Amino acid sequence: MAEHLLLLEDDEVLRHHLGRKLERHQYQVICCASLEEARQAIESKPEIHIAVLDQNVGHDNGLDLITPILEKFPACRILILTGYGSIPAAVAATRRGARNYLTKPASLSDILHAISDEAETALPALPDAPPSLERLEWEHIQRVMEEHDGNISAAARTLGIHRRTLQRRLKKRPSASEYERDRN
């Protein structure tokens, strides 16, 4: 039996692509673009096993859905996705009952792991220093490339850059010393 998954995302393109990818992994996805649509889905559906909620939905906050979801579906596994992650927001999400909290861009494998039954409920330890800008850019490019199955043209369109620019950036992988600096 496929699990029912509520996806709240106000970005139409991301909602469409993520919804399709989750359906390919045997989830029955209920896509919502606003808190109001999500509230209607919560009231009308007999079961929701997983909720993937964007934290910032227009002028609303996806965290406001955690309590209503858990009141109706106490076993629901909730993942908060946000483009503006912070430790206080992650703490607030987990205190309200979210199982996991990921910052965008998150890869499909990160999302699948976060909503799985085996996912840890504790937040990972934060590094001593933030990663370098080069590393963040490289990781973001790699996630977008993965989402587009290695298609450089499609990834470049998503990133908003020219295909040749993306090819040049892919050749400039950050050095091992930069990764070592990020670990310290």
C-alpha positions as CSV (number, residue, x, y, z in Angstrom):
1,M,0.0,0.0,0.0
2,A,1.4,3.4,-1.0
3,E,1.8,6.0,1.7
4,H,-0.1,9.2,1.4
5,L,2.2,12.2,1.3
6,L,1.1,15.9,1.7
7,L,3.5,18.2,-0.1
8,L,3.1,21.9,0.7
9,E,5.3,24.1,-1.6
10,D,4.4,27.5,-3.0
11,D,7.0,27.4,-5.8
12,E,5.0,25.8,-8.7
13,V,7.9,24.3,-10.6
14,L,9.5,22.8,-7.5
15,R,6.1,21.5,-6.3
16,H,5.5,19.8,-9.7
17,H,8.9,18.3,-10.0
18,L,9.2,17.1,-6.4
19,G,5.7,15.7,-6.5
20,R,6.4,13.7,-9.7
21,K,9.7,12.4,-8.3
22,L,8.0,11.3,-5.0
23,E,5.2,9.6,-7.0
24,R,7.9,7.6,-8.8
25,H,9.0,6.3,-5.4
26,Q,5.5,4.9,-4.8
27,Y,4.0,7.8,-2.7
28,Q,0.5,9.0,-3.3
29,V,1.2,12.7,-3.3
30,I,-1.3,15.5,-2.4
31,C,0.2,18.7,-3.7
32,C,-0.8,22.0,-2.1
33,A,0.3,25.6,-3.0
34,S,-1.0,27.3,0.2
35,L,-1.8,26.7,3.8
36,E,-5.5,26.9,3.0
37,E,-5.2,24.2,0.4
38,A,-3.2,22.1,2.9
39,R,-5.8,22.6,5.6
40,Q,-8.5,21.5,3.3
41,A,-6.5,18.4,2.4
42,I,-5.9,17.6,6.0
43,E,-9.6,17.8,6.7
44,S,-10.7,15.8,3.7
45,K,-8.2,13.0,3.6
46,P,-8.8,9.9,5.7
47,E,-5.0,9.4,6.2
48,I,-1.7,11.2,5.7
49,H,1.4,9.3,6.6
50,I,4.0,11.9,5.6
51,A,4.0,15.7,5.3
52,V,6.7,17.6,3.5
53,L,6.1,21.3,4.3
54,D,7.8,24.4,3.0
55,Q,8.5,26.7,6.0
56,N,7.9,30.0,4.1
57,V,4.7,29.8,2.0
58,G,4.0,33.3,0.7
59,H,3.4,35.3,3.9
60,D,2.4,32.2,5.9
61,N,4.5,29.8,7.9
62,G,4.4,26.0,7.2
63,L,5.2,25.3,10.8
64,D,1.6,26.3,11.6
65,L,0.4,23.1,10.0
66,I,2.4,20.8,12.3
67,T,0.0,20.8,15.2
68,P,-3.2,20.3,13.1
69,I,-1.6,17.5,11.1
70,L,-0.4,15.7,14.3
71,E,-3.8,16.2,16.0
72,K,-5.6,14.3,13.2
73,F,-2.7,12.0,12.1
74,P,-0.5,11.4,15.2
75,A,1.8,9.0,13.5
76,C,2.5,11.3,10.5
77,R,6.2,11.9,9.8
78,I,6.7,15.6,9.1
79,L,9.7,17.1,7.2
80,I,10.2,20.9,7.1
81,L,12.0,22.3,4.0
82,T,13.2,25.8,3.9
83,G,15.4,28.0,1.9
84,Y,16.2,30.1,4.9
85,G,17.4,27.6,7.5
86,S,18.3,28.6,11.0
87,I,18.9,26.8,14.3
88,P,16.0,28.6,16.1
89,A,13.6,27.6,13.3
90,A,14.8,24.0,13.3
91,V,14.4,23.9,17.1
92,A,10.9,25.4,16.8
93,A,10.0,22.8,14.1
94,T,11.1,19.8,16.2
95,R,9.5,21.1,19.3
96,R,6.2,21.3,17.5
97,G,6.6,17.7,16.3
98,A,8.5,17.8,13.0
99,R,10.7,14.7,12.5
100,N,13.3,16.4,10.3
101,Y,14.3,19.8,9.0
102,L,16.2,20.3,5.7
103,T,17.4,23.4,3.9
104,K,16.9,23.9,0.2
105,P,18.2,22.9,-2.1
106,A,17.8,19.4,-0.7
107,S,18.4,16.4,-3.0
108,L,15.7,13.8,-3.6
109,S,17.8,11.3,-1.7
110,D,18.1,13.6,1.3
111,I,14.3,14.1,1.3
112,L,13.6,10.3,0.9
113,H,16.0,9.6,3.8
114,A,14.5,12.3,6.0
115,I,10.9,10.9,5.5
116,S,11.9,7.3,5.9
117,D,11.1,5.2,8.9
118,E,14.8,4.8,9.7
119,A,15.6,8.5,9.7
120,E,17.1,9.9,12.9
121,T,14.9,12.3,14.7
122,A,17.8,14.3,16.2
123,L,19.3,17.2,14.3
124,P,22.9,16.6,13.0
125,A,25.8,18.3,14.7
126,L,26.6,21.7,13.2
127,P,30.2,22.2,11.9
128,D,32.5,24.6,13.8
129,A,32.7,26.9,10.8
130,P,30.4,27.5,7.9
131,P,31.4,25.9,4.6
132,S,33.2,28.0,2.0
133,L,31.2,29.8,-0.7
134,E,32.9,27.6,-3.3
135,R,31.8,24.4,-1.6
136,L,28.3,25.6,-1.2
137,E,28.1,26.5,-4.9
138,W,29.6,23.2,-5.9
139,E,27.2,21.2,-3.7
140,H,24.2,23.2,-5.0
141,I,25.3,22.6,-8.6
142,Q,25.7,18.9,-7.9
143,R,22.2,18.7,-6.4
144,V,20.6,20.4,-9.4
145,M,22.6,18.2,-11.8
146,E,21.3,15.1,-9.8
147,E,17.7,16.3,-10.0
148,H,18.1,16.6,-13.8
149,D,19.8,13.2,-14.2
150,G,23.0,14.9,-15.4
151,N,21.4,17.0,-18.1
152,I,23.6,20.1,-18.3
153,S,21.1,22.1,-20.4
154,A,18.2,21.5,-18.0
155,A,20.4,22.1,-14.9
156,A,21.6,25.4,-16.4
157,R,18.1,26.5,-17.0
158,T,17.1,25.7,-13.4
159,L,20.2,27.6,-12.2
160,G,19.5,30.5,-14.4
161,I,22.9,30.4,-16.1
162,H,24.2,29.6,-19.6
163,R,25.0,26.0,-20.4
164,R,28.7,26.9,-21.1
165,T,29.0,28.8,-17.8
166,L,27.7,25.7,-16.0
167,Q,30.3,23.5,-17.9
168,R,33.1,25.8,-16.8
169,R,31.9,25.7,-13.2
170,L,31.8,21.9,-13.2
171,K,35.4,21.9,-14.3
172,K,36.3,24.0,-11.3
173,R,35.7,21.5,-8.5
174,P,36.8,22.8,-5.1
175,S,40.1,21.4,-4.0
176,A,40.6,18.9,-1.2
177,S,42.3,21.7,0.9
178,E,39.1,23.7,0.7
179,Y,37.1,20.7,2.0
180,E,39.6,20.2,4.7
181,R,39.3,23.8,5.8
182,D,35.5,23.3,6.0
183,R,35.9,20.4,8.4
184,N,38.0,22.3,10.9
